Amino acid sequence: MKTILLIGSTGSMGKAALSGLSHHTIITANRSGVGAEYVVDITDENSLRSLFEAVGTIDAVVNTVGYCEYGSFQEMTNEQWRTTIDSKFIGQMNIVRIGSDYVRDGGSFTLISGILSVKPIPMAIADATTSAAIETFAKCVVFEMPRNLRVNVVNPTVLEESWDTYGEMMPGFQAVPGVLVGKAFQRCVEGFISGQVITVDA
Ligand SMILES: NC(=O)c1ccc[n+]([C@@H]2O[C@H](COP(=O)([O-])OP(=O)(O)OC[C@H]3O[C@@H](n4cnc5c(N)ncnc54)[C@H](OP(=O)(O)O)[C@@H]3O)[C@@H](O)[C@H]2O)c1
């Protein structure tokens, strides 16, 4: 039994992660505070520091937050790129940077990317690019993590539970059930892998 901080617990991916981790003690957080125990904005360094200080020492952090703007490359503004980078890349990187003081020896961070990093589609260049960036970050940062702390990324295809939202922009993709993605989060938290990207595709 581990104590796990799950950021983004109320979202579709957070619920998928929860399905594989519910036998642990889960501490939940999101930005609105609706349906979660703690409030945090992962794009705000001070907010992240306050969260970890309030939660205290834990065994693992699972993050499923990574807000993305969608549009064609020609239309995407600097602000849209910045918003996506601040959440899906810098926000997740800061969870590891700031949170590593609060995770027990041998504990883990599990981050989120998405299948578009390897299967690009129109209008999703910022999601795809930042997903690839966080995967590269995880592969590299493990060489510098103290106390055997582990870092992995789950890279799922679209969830069955999210098909109504994303299906139209993803013709030819096969959705997977959240419980299957939950098992990838479970492997990352309960296993010994580090610096890995666990792809869950159909
Ligand atoms: N859904 C899919 O099929 C799928 C597939 C592959 C990859 N992904 C990736 O998974 C990630 C999450 O997607 P999702 O579908 O789960 O989104 P979602 O359903 O909109 O959930 C987002 C979650 O993050 C919280 N949140 C939003 N901004 C936050 C912030 N700045 N700080 C802290 N919490 C914040 C939300 O809670 P509040 O708004 O209440 O604060 C909510 O709990 C995205 O990066 C997405 O690309 C999703």
The ligand as an ORCA input file, in Angstrom:
! r2SCAN-3c Opt
* xyz 0 1
  N      -8.774     11.807    -22.632
  C      -8.067     11.096    -23.504
  O      -8.597     10.259    -24.274
  C      -6.591     11.270    -23.563
  C      -5.810     10.367    -24.309
  C      -4.438     10.529    -24.348
  C      -3.846     11.566    -23.654
  N      -4.618     12.431    -22.938
  C      -3.968     13.525    -22.211
  O      -4.317     13.459    -20.838
  C      -4.303     14.778    -20.289
  C      -5.595     14.987    -19.514
  O      -6.668     14.846    -20.414
  P      -8.155     14.584    -19.873
  O      -8.930     14.099    -21.029
  O      -8.134     13.800    -18.606
  O      -8.619     16.101    -19.528
  P      -9.850     16.512    -18.631
  O     -10.887     15.441    -18.611
  O     -10.230     17.883    -19.086
  O      -9.263     16.607    -17.151
  C      -8.304     17.549    -16.782
  C      -8.045     17.424    -15.281
  O      -7.000     18.323    -14.914
  C      -7.479     19.291    -13.954
  N      -6.762     20.525    -14.289
  C      -6.883     21.260    -15.422
  N      -5.965     22.252    -15.428
  C      -5.263     22.130    -14.276
  C      -4.160     22.829    -13.722
  N      -3.591     23.891    -14.350
  N      -3.663     22.436    -12.537
  C      -4.216     21.381    -11.886
  N      -5.253     20.674    -12.354
  C      -5.763     21.043    -13.543
  C      -8.982     19.278    -14.135
  O      -9.670     19.629    -12.968
  P     -10.341     21.060    -12.728
  O     -10.631     21.670    -14.081
  O     -11.564     20.785    -11.922
  O      -9.314     21.802    -11.972
  C      -9.224     17.789    -14.422
  O      -9.169     17.044    -13.217
  C      -4.092     15.739    -21.472
  O      -2.753     16.140    -21.544
  C      -4.444     14.889    -22.681
  O      -3.748     15.286    -23.855
  C      -5.969     12.314    -22.874
*
